[in-house]
């Protein structure tokens, strides 16, 4: 049962969900179904920094607000 990352098409909230089979995924904030599944990679938290497993990181995102370094 993998954990996937999603973004709601309605309110834009990003969230993670443990998916079991063909379970219907709904946004925990607004309840809308059919969120966009995001590409995610394994990451490592060290102190207050997030480092993706690919080894690349901009090093500017605090771990609690990192959005995949889309800056």
Backbone as ProteinMPNN parsed JSONL, in Angstrom:
{"seq_chain_A": "XXXXXXXXXXXXXXXXXXXXXXXXXXXXXXXXXXXXXXXXXXXXXXXXXXXXXXXXXXXXXXXXXXXXXXX", "coords_chain_A": {"N_chain_A": [[0.841, -1.178, 0.0], [1.079, 1.835, -1.143], [2.137, 5.22, -0.356], [0.942, 8.138, -1.71], [1.498, 11.377, -3.193], [-0.577, 14.195, -3.62], [-2.33, 16.887, -5.351], [-4.978, 19.052, -4.91], [-7.437, 19.8, -7.323], [-9.364, 21.696, -6.937], [-8.987, 23.409, -4.521], [-6.238, 23.552, -4.348], [-4.686, 22.445, -2.335], [-1.952, 20.559, -1.131], [-1.355, 17.162, -0.414], [-0.762, 13.997, 1.292], [-1.548, 10.551, 0.831], [-2.367, 7.336, 1.93], [-2.918, 4.747, -0.15], [-5.265, 2.265, -0.837], [-5.735, -0.259, -2.965], [-8.169, 0.445, -5.404], [-9.102, 2.771, -4.244], [-11.137, 5.673, -3.741], [-9.849, 8.856, -3.91], [-9.947, 11.769, -1.992], [-9.815, 15.285, -1.367], [-8.556, 16.368, 1.74], [-9.122, 18.855, 2.73], [-11.157, 20.299, 1.226], [-12.795, 18.302, 0.267], [-13.167, 17.577, -2.389], [-13.071, 15.28, -5.127], [-10.832, 13.376, -7.291], [-8.044, 14.344, -7.344], [-4.829, 15.626, -8.521], [-2.206, 13.429, -9.131], [0.99, 13.678, -7.85], [4.441, 13.702, -8.838], [6.829, 12.17, -6.881], [9.752, 11.745, -4.834], [11.895, 9.705, -2.814], [13.025, 11.131, 0.191], [15.35, 12.753, 2.45], [15.496, 14.0, 5.706], [17.488, 16.303, 7.312], [18.411, 17.831, 10.085], [17.112, 21.005, 9.784], [16.71, 20.945, 7.107], [15.669, 19.671, 3.883], [16.561, 17.025, 1.812], [16.39, 15.747, -1.361], [16.397, 12.323, -2.554], [17.779, 12.159, -4.903], [20.024, 13.577, -4.639], [20.307, 16.194, -5.372], [19.698, 19.493, -4.345], [18.287, 22.628, -3.6], [18.767, 23.769, -1.226], [17.529, 25.863, 0.076], [14.989, 25.618, 1.106], [13.078, 25.38, 4.022], [12.415, 22.411, 5.833], [9.718, 22.111, 6.584], [8.262, 23.583, 4.754], [9.028, 22.985, 2.184], [8.537, 22.788, -1.292], [9.352, 21.112, -3.269], [11.364, 22.513, -4.443], [10.701, 24.42, -6.535], [11.533, 26.877, -7.38]], "CA_chain_A": [[0.0, 0.0, 0.0], [1.968, 3.0, -1.224], [1.687, 6.565, -0.023], [1.085, 9.023, -2.86], [1.293, 12.808, -2.986], [-1.611, 14.735, -4.497], [-2.705, 18.302, -5.277], [-6.394, 19.193, -5.206], [-7.747, 20.675, -8.457], [-10.269, 22.743, -6.482], [-8.422, 24.39, -3.586], [-4.784, 23.606, -4.489], [-4.008, 21.829, -1.193], [-1.084, 19.397, -1.366], [-1.501, 16.223, 0.683], [-0.331, 12.626, 1.085], [-2.624, 9.606, 1.117], [-2.085, 5.913, 1.835], [-3.951, 4.273, -1.07], [-5.537, 0.827, -0.793], [-6.432, -0.693, -4.175], [-8.717, 1.509, -6.259], [-9.783, 3.683, -3.328], [-11.43, 7.019, -4.217], [-9.07, 9.829, -3.142], [-10.605, 13.072, -1.866], [-9.041, 16.312, -0.67], [-8.932, 16.448, 3.15], [-9.521, 20.228, 3.062], [-12.436, 20.713, 0.633], [-13.597, 17.123, -0.028], [-13.289, 17.32, -3.825], [-12.417, 14.079, -5.625], [-10.036, 13.492, -8.511], [-6.85, 15.199, -7.267], [-3.716, 15.333, -9.425], [-1.131, 12.691, -8.468], [2.265, 14.353, -8.074], [5.655, 12.895, -8.856], [7.595, 12.389, -5.658], [10.892, 10.871, -4.637], [12.287, 9.479, -1.44], [13.857, 12.227, 0.658], [15.963, 12.617, 3.765], [15.501, 15.238, 6.48], [18.669, 16.445, 8.136], [18.258, 19.113, 10.766], [15.928, 21.705, 9.279], [16.791, 20.927, 5.64], [15.181, 18.502, 3.173], [17.406, 16.672, 0.682], [15.835, 14.654, -2.165], [17.305, 11.186, -2.708], [18.564, 12.324, -6.124], [21.262, 14.241, -4.264], [20.247, 17.602, -5.687], [18.846, 20.3, -3.476], [18.641, 24.053, -3.658], [19.237, 24.107, 0.106], [16.897, 27.066, 0.598], [13.654, 25.327, 1.637], [12.973, 24.713, 5.317], [11.741, 21.125, 5.642], [8.272, 22.187, 6.788], [7.601, 24.301, 3.668], [9.626, 22.65, 0.891], [7.562, 22.402, -2.317], [10.076, 20.455, -4.35], [12.312, 23.493, -4.985], [10.215, 24.9, -7.833], [11.866, 28.306, -7.482]], "C_chain_A": [[0.89, 1.247, 0.0], [1.301, 4.294, -0.769], [1.969, 7.442, -1.234], [0.895, 10.47, -2.436], [0.31, 13.307, -4.03], [-1.719, 16.243, -4.338], [-4.161, 18.391, -5.712], [-6.594, 20.177, -6.363], [-8.619, 21.853, -8.03], [-9.586, 23.812, -5.649], [-6.899, 24.48, -3.635], [-4.009, 22.985, -3.346], [-3.177, 20.641, -1.642], [-1.214, 18.48, -0.165], [-0.997, 14.847, 0.285], [-1.471, 11.705, 1.484], [-2.113, 8.187, 0.94], [-3.219, 5.304, 1.027], [-4.048, 2.753, -1.022], [-6.347, 0.452, -2.021], [-6.901, 0.471, -5.024], [-9.546, 2.495, -5.442], [-9.975, 5.067, -3.957], [-10.698, 8.019, -3.324], [-9.774, 11.177, -3.176], [-9.718, 14.015, -1.064], [-9.501, 16.39, 0.791], [-9.413, 17.851, 3.552], [-10.905, 20.575, 2.524], [-13.341, 19.538, 0.247], [-13.763, 16.793, -1.504], [-12.521, 16.055, -4.211], [-11.57, 14.378, -6.846], [-8.842, 14.407, -8.429], [-5.79, 14.761, -8.275], [-2.642, 14.599, -8.626], [0.189, 13.352, -8.847], [3.405, 13.35, -8.109], [6.422, 13.189, -7.579], [8.736, 11.388, -5.588], [11.133, 10.705, -3.154], [13.183, 10.63, -1.016], [14.363, 11.975, 2.068], [15.938, 13.977, 4.452], [16.725, 15.226, 7.373], [18.62, 17.815, 8.791], [16.991, 19.79, 10.304], [15.917, 21.767, 7.754], [16.27, 19.608, 5.08], [16.088, 18.261, 1.979], [16.766, 15.529, -0.082], [16.861, 13.551, -2.348], [18.156, 11.289, -3.961], [19.884, 13.023, -5.841], [21.262, 15.718, -4.574], [19.317, 18.325, -4.747], [19.263, 21.74, -3.601], [19.141, 24.519, -2.301], [18.579, 25.325, 0.713], [15.55, 26.811, 1.26], [13.74, 24.76, 3.048], [12.127, 23.453, 5.132], [10.231, 21.22, 5.765], [7.548, 22.883, 5.649], [8.135, 23.948, 2.29], [8.558, 22.19, -0.094], [8.251, 21.772, -3.515], [11.014, 21.398, -5.074], [11.914, 23.956, -6.384], [10.533, 26.379, -8.056], [12.79, 28.557, -8.636]], "O_chain_A": [[1.391, 1.653, 1.048], [0.078, 4.435, -0.795], [3.095, 7.487, -1.727], [0.218, 10.757, -1.449], [0.358, 12.892, -5.188], [-1.271, 16.813, -3.343], [-4.533, 17.866, -6.761], [-5.996, 21.253, -6.381], [-8.616, 22.895, -8.686], [-9.596, 24.988, -6.014], [-6.318, 25.382, -3.031], [-2.779, 22.992, -3.375], [-3.634, 19.815, -2.433], [-1.189, 18.942, 0.975], [-0.823, 14.555, -0.898], [-2.267, 12.034, 2.364], [-1.498, 7.865, -0.077], [-4.369, 5.335, 1.465], [-3.048, 2.047, -1.15], [-7.523, 0.805, -2.116], [-6.128, 1.379, -5.329], [-10.573, 2.99, -5.908], [-9.077, 5.573, -4.629], [-10.905, 8.029, -2.11], [-10.151, 11.669, -4.24], [-8.964, 13.586, -0.19], [-10.7, 16.47, 1.056], [-10.041, 18.013, 4.598], [-11.743, 21.087, 3.265], [-14.514, 19.738, -0.065], [-14.438, 15.82, -1.84], [-11.442, 15.794, -3.678], [-11.585, 15.491, -7.372], [-8.62, 15.192, -9.352], [-5.854, 13.656, -8.814], [-2.211, 15.074, -7.574], [0.47, 13.559, -10.028], [3.339, 12.288, -7.489], [6.638, 14.353, -7.239], [8.688, 10.323, -6.204], [10.631, 11.479, -2.339], [14.027, 11.065, -1.8], [13.869, 11.101, 2.779], [16.312, 14.987, 3.855], [16.972, 14.263, 8.099], [18.771, 18.838, 8.123], [15.906, 19.22, 10.416], [15.183, 22.568, 7.175], [16.405, 18.559, 5.711], [16.359, 19.184, 1.211], [16.606, 14.441, 0.471], [18.064, 13.808, -2.302], [19.158, 10.583, -4.081], [20.766, 13.061, -6.699], [22.133, 16.443, -4.092], [18.257, 17.809, -4.395], [20.451, 22.046, -3.698], [19.846, 25.523, -2.204], [19.014, 25.79, 1.766], [15.015, 27.704, 1.917], [14.414, 23.751, 3.257], [11.198, 23.458, 4.324], [9.522, 20.465, 5.1], [6.323, 22.792, 5.57], [7.726, 24.566, 1.307], [7.763, 21.305, 0.221], [7.779, 21.89, -4.646], [11.422, 21.119, -6.202], [12.718, 23.885, -7.314], [9.863, 27.048, -8.843], [13.179, 29.7, -8.878]]}, "name": "protein", "num_of_chains": 1, "seq": "XXXXXXXXXXXXXXXXXXXXXXXXXXXXXXXXXXXXXXXXXXXXXXXXXXXXXXXXXXXXXXXXXXXXXXX"}
